[in-house]
Amino acid sequence: MSNRNDLSNCCSFKIPRQRNRQTMGSIEQTTEILLCLSPVEVANLKEGINFFRNKSTGKDYILYKNKSRLRACKNMCKHQGGLFIKDIEDLAGRSV
């Protein structure tokens, strides 16, 4: 498996985070790396929806790969708080 501490050769996903500290009427915003994939891990993703667990944090993500574009989001249902799972009837891998 890849060395997760070396971020120079990975595909990282960042999310903006807002801090509570206000400076002159504006809220300070920082980014945090939530997930880092090695080139081999990216190459092994299939086209469409992929489920991925960050082994260092235990958090689950949904990755969508479309040609050279890769998108990520947290795998959590905001309505019921559970995780989305693969639909066994979805042979094309286009829905959750």
N, CA and C of each residue as an Amber inpcrd file, in Angstrom:
protein
   288
   0.8420000  -1.1720000   0.0000000   0.0000000   0.0000000   0.0000000
   0.8860000   1.2330000   0.0000000   0.3670000   2.3350000  -0.3610000
   1.1400000   3.5660000  -0.4960000   1.4020000   4.2250000   0.8530000
   2.4250000   5.0750000   0.8690000   2.7520000   5.8440000   2.0530000
   1.8670000   7.0780000   2.0860000   0.9370000   7.1450000   3.0050000
  -0.0290000   8.2390000   3.0620000   0.5960000   9.5370000   3.5570000
   1.7880000   9.4730000   4.1570000   2.4140000  10.6890000   4.6580000
   3.0570000  11.4970000   3.5480000   3.3570000  10.8680000   2.4030000
   3.9580000  11.5730000   1.2800000   2.8370000  12.0660000   0.3770000
   2.4900000  13.3470000   0.4930000   1.3630000  13.9080000  -0.2500000
   1.7570000  14.4400000  -1.6160000   3.0490000  14.3560000  -1.9690000
   3.4910000  14.9350000  -3.2370000   3.0230000  14.1290000  -4.4370000
   2.7680000  12.8360000  -4.2710000   2.4180000  11.9840000  -5.3960000
   1.0470000  11.3480000  -5.1730000   0.0800000  12.1430000  -4.7380000
  -1.2410000  11.5790000  -4.5030000  -2.3130000  12.5020000  -5.0620000
  -3.4750000  11.9160000  -5.2540000  -4.6550000  12.6830000  -5.6520000
  -5.4050000  12.9970000  -4.3650000  -5.3750000  14.2550000  -3.9340000
  -5.9820000  14.6010000  -2.6500000  -7.3040000  15.3240000  -2.8600000
  -8.1970000  15.1390000  -1.9160000  -9.4960000  15.7870000  -1.9260000
  -9.5560000  16.7080000  -0.7230000  -9.8150000  17.9810000  -0.9780000
  -9.8570000  18.9750000   0.0910000 -11.2730000  19.5000000   0.2450000
 -11.5940000  19.8860000   1.4610000 -12.9030000  20.4630000   1.7330000
 -12.7020000  21.7550000   2.5180000 -13.4150000  22.8210000   2.1620000
 -13.2940000  24.0650000   2.9310000 -13.9130000  23.9060000   4.3170000
 -13.2380000  24.4310000   5.2900000 -13.7330000  24.4280000   6.6670000
 -13.8140000  25.8620000   7.1560000 -14.8740000  26.2050000   7.8340000
 -14.9980000  27.5460000   8.3970000 -14.6110000  27.5100000   9.8630000
 -13.8530000  28.4960000  10.2710000 -13.4830000  28.6310000  11.6780000
 -14.4320000  29.6190000  12.3330000 -14.6200000  29.4830000  13.6140000
 -15.5300000  30.3630000  14.3460000 -14.9480000  31.7430000  14.5820000
 -13.6430000  31.8580000  14.5080000 -13.0080000  33.1450000  14.7770000
 -13.3020000  34.1220000  13.6410000 -13.8500000  35.2520000  13.9880000
 -14.1560000  36.2680000  12.9860000 -13.1110000  37.3660000  13.0510000
 -12.6730000  37.7910000  11.8710000 -11.6860000  38.8550000  11.7730000
 -12.2740000  39.9760000  10.9420000 -12.5250000  41.1020000  11.5460000
 -13.0630000  42.2760000  10.8570000 -14.3170000  41.9400000  10.0480000
 -15.2230000  41.1890000  10.6360000 -16.4880000  40.9010000   9.9880000
 -16.4740000  39.7280000   9.0240000 -15.3360000  39.0850000   8.8030000
 -15.3010000  37.9400000   7.8940000 -14.9160000  36.6790000   8.6680000
 -15.3450000  35.5480000   8.1760000 -15.0360000  34.2670000   8.8030000
 -13.8170000  33.6780000   8.1050000 -12.8590000  33.2460000   8.8970000
 -11.6460000  32.6430000   8.3470000 -11.9830000  31.2680000   7.7820000
 -11.4570000  30.9690000   6.6000000 -11.7370000  29.6920000   5.9640000
 -10.4290000  28.9890000   5.6430000 -10.3450000  27.7140000   5.9860000
  -9.1670000  26.9070000   5.6910000  -9.6160000  25.6610000   4.9420000
  -8.6710000  24.9260000   4.3830000  -8.9930000  23.6510000   3.7450000
  -8.3040000  22.5340000   4.5010000  -8.8990000  21.3720000   4.4180000
  -8.3890000  20.2020000   5.1070000  -8.3840000  19.0410000   4.1210000
  -7.2890000  18.2830000   4.0570000  -7.2270000  17.1100000   3.1850000
  -7.9500000  15.9690000   3.8890000  -9.0010000  15.4670000   3.2520000
  -9.7890000  14.3870000   3.8310000  -9.3700000  13.0230000   3.3280000
  -8.8490000  12.9700000   2.1130000  -8.5460000  11.6940000   1.4920000
  -7.4220000  11.8790000   0.5040000  -6.4940000  10.9520000   0.4790000
  -5.3710000  11.0130000  -0.4500000  -5.2080000   9.6380000  -1.0920000
  -5.2830000   9.5900000  -2.4220000  -5.1540000   8.3330000  -3.1520000
  -3.8670000   8.3240000  -3.9510000  -3.2180000   7.1790000  -3.9780000
  -2.0170000   7.0320000  -4.7990000  -2.4380000   6.9060000  -6.2610000
  -1.5130000   7.1210000  -7.1970000  -1.8540000   6.9410000  -8.6160000
  -2.3600000   5.5330000  -8.9250000  -1.8430000   4.5290000  -8.2430000
  -2.2960000   3.1500000  -8.4620000  -3.7410000   2.9860000  -7.9950000
  -4.0730000   3.5720000  -6.8410000  -5.4430000   3.4900000  -6.3370000
  -6.4170000   4.2030000  -7.2680000  -6.0120000   5.3420000  -7.8150000
  -6.8640000   6.0680000  -8.7640000  -7.0590000   5.2430000 -10.0290000
  -5.9880000   4.6260000 -10.5200000  -6.0740000   3.8120000 -11.7320000
  -6.9730000   2.5960000 -11.5230000  -7.0280000   2.0700000 -10.3130000
  -7.8440000   0.8890000 -10.0260000  -9.3230000   1.2060000  -9.8290000
  -9.6880000   2.4850000  -9.7440000 -11.1000000   2.8440000  -9.6240000
 -11.8050000   2.6020000 -10.9480000 -13.0130000   2.0560000 -10.8860000
 -13.7760000   1.8390000 -12.1160000 -14.5060000   3.1240000 -12.4950000
 -14.9030000   3.2290000 -13.7410000 -15.7100000   4.3690000 -14.1810000
 -17.0410000   4.3240000 -13.4460000 -17.5160000   5.4730000 -13.0220000
 -18.7770000   5.5490000 -12.2970000 -18.5440000   5.6720000 -10.8060000
 -19.4410000   5.0950000 -10.0310000 -19.4330000   5.2450000  -8.5780000
 -18.5580000   4.1860000  -7.9280000 -17.7210000   4.6310000  -6.9850000
 -16.8640000   3.7460000  -6.2070000 -17.0440000   4.0810000  -4.7310000
 -17.0610000   3.0650000  -3.9000000 -17.1130000   3.2680000  -2.4560000
 -15.7080000   3.0770000  -1.9180000 -15.2570000   3.9930000  -1.0660000
 -13.8710000   3.9630000  -0.5930000 -13.8350000   4.3310000   0.8820000
 -13.0500000   3.5810000   1.6540000 -12.8600000   3.8800000   3.0800000
 -11.4310000   4.3470000   3.3010000 -11.2980000   5.5000000   3.9630000
  -9.9860000   6.0120000   4.3430000  -9.5040000   5.1570000   5.5060000
  -8.4690000   4.3530000   5.2640000  -8.0170000   3.4020000   6.2680000
  -7.4240000   4.0730000   7.5030000  -6.8830000   5.2730000   7.3440000
  -6.2760000   5.9420000   8.5000000  -7.3200000   6.5800000   9.4190000
  -8.4450000   7.0450000   8.8670000  -9.4700000   7.6940000   9.6990000
 -10.7140000   6.8320000   9.8880000 -10.9070000   5.8340000   9.0280000
 -12.1010000   4.9950000   9.0960000 -13.3330000   5.6340000   8.4900000
 -13.1980000   6.8070000   7.8620000 -14.3340000   7.5090000   7.2490000
 -14.5940000   6.9440000   5.8530000 -15.8620000   6.9450000   5.4670000
 -16.2750000   6.4070000   4.1730000 -16.5860000   7.5300000   3.1990000
 -16.2310000   7.2950000   1.9170000 -16.4410000   8.2810000   0.8620000
 -17.0330000   7.6050000  -0.3600000 -17.7260000   8.3990000  -1.1580000
 -18.1910000   7.9670000  -2.4700000 -17.3570000   8.7290000  -3.4820000
 -16.6960000   7.9960000  -4.3720000 -15.8740000   8.5990000  -5.4170000
 -16.5530000   8.3620000  -6.7500000 -16.6140000   9.3880000  -7.5660000
 -17.1900000   9.2620000  -8.9020000 -16.0990000   9.5500000  -9.9160000
 -15.8000000   8.5500000 -10.7310000 -14.7620000   8.6820000 -11.7520000
 -15.4240000   8.7310000 -13.1220000 -15.0980000   9.7840000 -13.8790000
 -15.6150000   9.9580000 -15.2280000 -14.4630000  10.3990000 -16.1090000
 -13.9250000   9.4820000 -16.8890000 -12.7510000   9.7200000 -17.7330000
 -11.5980000  10.2120000 -16.8730000 -11.1670000  11.4410000 -17.0260000
 -10.0350000  11.9270000 -16.2360000 -10.4790000  12.7300000 -15.0160000
 -11.7750000  12.8690000 -14.8040000 -12.2860000  13.6670000 -13.6860000
 -12.6760000  12.7580000 -12.5210000 -12.3310000  13.1950000 -11.3230000
 -12.6280000  12.4240000 -10.1260000 -13.2500000  13.3490000  -9.0840000
 -14.4040000  12.9480000  -8.5560000 -15.0960000  13.7400000  -7.5280000
 -15.2960000  12.8620000  -6.2980000 -15.3220000  13.5130000  -5.1460000
 -15.5040000  12.7720000  -3.8950000 -16.4940000  13.4970000  -2.9920000
 -17.2190000  12.7170000  -2.2070000 -18.0790000  13.2810000  -1.1710000
 -18.1350000  12.2900000  -0.0160000 -18.5010000  12.7890000   1.1460000
 -18.6420000  11.9090000   2.3020000 -19.8000000  10.9550000   2.0620000
 -19.6310000   9.7210000   2.4700000 -20.6910000   8.7310000   2.3380000
 -21.5410000   8.7700000   3.6030000 -22.5160000   9.6710000   3.6110000
 -23.4180000   9.7610000   4.7490000 -24.7500000  10.3400000   4.3030000
 -25.7930000   9.6510000   4.6450000 -27.1370000  10.1390000   4.3710000
 -27.4800000  11.2060000   5.4000000 -27.7400000  12.4180000   4.9490000
 -28.0650000  13.5010000   5.8780000 -29.4630000  13.3280000   6.4720000
 -30.3100000  12.5480000   5.8130000 -31.6740000  12.3560000   6.3020000
 -31.7200000  11.3650000   7.4550000 -31.0900000  10.1990000   7.2700000
 -31.1670000   9.1600000   8.2950000 -29.8330000   8.8770000   8.9750000
 -28.7340000   9.4650000   8.4850000 -27.4400000   9.3120000   9.1420000
 -26.6830000   8.0420000   8.8290000 -27.2070000   7.2030000   7.9660000
 -26.5310000   5.9550000   7.6210000 -25.6250000   6.1140000   6.4180000
 -25.0540000   4.9890000   5.9730000 -24.1800000   4.9760000   4.8050000
 -24.9360000   4.4650000   3.5900000 -24.5750000   4.9800000   2.4290000
 -25.0970000   4.4450000   1.1810000 -24.3250000   3.1700000   0.8630000
 -24.9970000   2.2060000   0.2490000 -24.3450000   0.9610000  -0.1420000
 -24.5890000   0.7120000  -1.6190000 -23.8310000  -0.2170000  -2.1700000
 -23.9680000  -0.5420000  -3.5860000 -25.2820000  -1.2710000  -3.8260000
 -25.9830000  -0.8570000  -4.8560000 -27.2320000  -1.4920000  -5.2550000
 -26.8790000  -2.6690000  -6.1530000 -27.2000000  -3.8840000  -5.7330000
 -26.8060000  -5.0550000  -6.5140000 -27.5610000  -5.1470000  -7.8370000
 -28.6630000  -4.4360000  -7.9690000 -29.4100000  -4.4440000  -9.2210000
 -28.8770000  -3.4270000 -10.2240000 -27.9560000  -2.5610000  -9.7900000
 -27.3900000  -1.5330000 -10.6660000 -26.1400000  -2.0850000 -11.3360000
 -26.3000000  -2.6990000 -12.4800000 -25.1750000  -3.3200000 -13.1700000
 -24.2330000  -2.3080000 -13.7930000 -24.7290000  -1.1250000 -14.1260000
 -23.8930000  -0.1080000 -14.7670000 -23.0770000   0.6870000 -13.7550000
 -23.3770000   0.5940000 -12.4710000 -22.6400000   1.3280000 -11.4470000
 -22.8580000   2.8210000 -11.5050000 -24.0410000   3.2560000 -11.9020000
 -24.3180000   4.6840000 -12.0610000 -25.1600000   5.2720000 -10.9430000
 -25.6750000   4.4420000 -10.0450000 -26.4900000   4.9790000  -8.9540000
 -26.1410000   4.2720000  -7.6550000 -26.6050000   4.8520000  -6.5670000
 -26.3190000   4.3050000  -5.2350000 -27.6030000   3.8040000  -4.6220000
